[in-house]
Amino acid sequence: MQTRPKAFGWLAAGLTIAVLILSVFSDGGGILVLRKVGAVILVASALFIYLPFYALRKYGRSKAEEDCMQTTAVVDRGIYAVVRHPQYLGYIMINMGFVCLVQSALVIALAIPAVVLFVVHTVLEDRYCAEKHGEEWRDYARRVPLINVFAGLWRLMARRWRGVQS
């Protein structure tokens, strides 16, 4: 079995930290509508970053001494019924939110590779999970999109309309 991917995630996290630091020292962008959109994206990102802890703790299976992120079960309820990798989506949203909020060329220059690296990391993590969990993960992947929240909400509503338990 392959090892859990880390390098792209660490690089993306480092760039995201740089985006955050630069944003602190910025006056903010001049387009007010974009600043408001950025603030909304940042608030929404918090949901995608923190709700997985609740869902994994409630629905996952991990040993008492391990944290909830080390679950041995495929969790497909809560936020995981909408997207397979909500935390990575949240980190992507942080970058996008600060791009809209700050509107700085340097922030954009750091955020774009951070987003690309998070997407690559998400794809690699998904392959790792498929190998680790097998057919159960592949079935889950057919039902729930990788990080597309709009498609995930649409599919979730469609399943509920058809009466299928998510």
SULBELKA-V626345 format. One record per run of one state. SS is the DSSP state (helix for helix, strand for strand, loop for the rest). FROM is the first residue (numbers start at 0). TO is the last residue. If there is no record, write none. Layout:
# SULBELKA-V626345
SS/FROM/TO
SS/FROM/TO
This chain:
# SULBELKA-V626345
loop/0/5
helix/6/23
loop/24/30
helix/31/58
loop/59/66
helix/67/69
loop/70/76
helix/77/80
loop/81/81
strand/82/82
loop/83/84
helix/85/101
loop/102/103
helix/104/132
loop/133/133
helix/134/142
loop/143/143
strand/144/144
loop/145/147
helix/148/160
loop/161/165
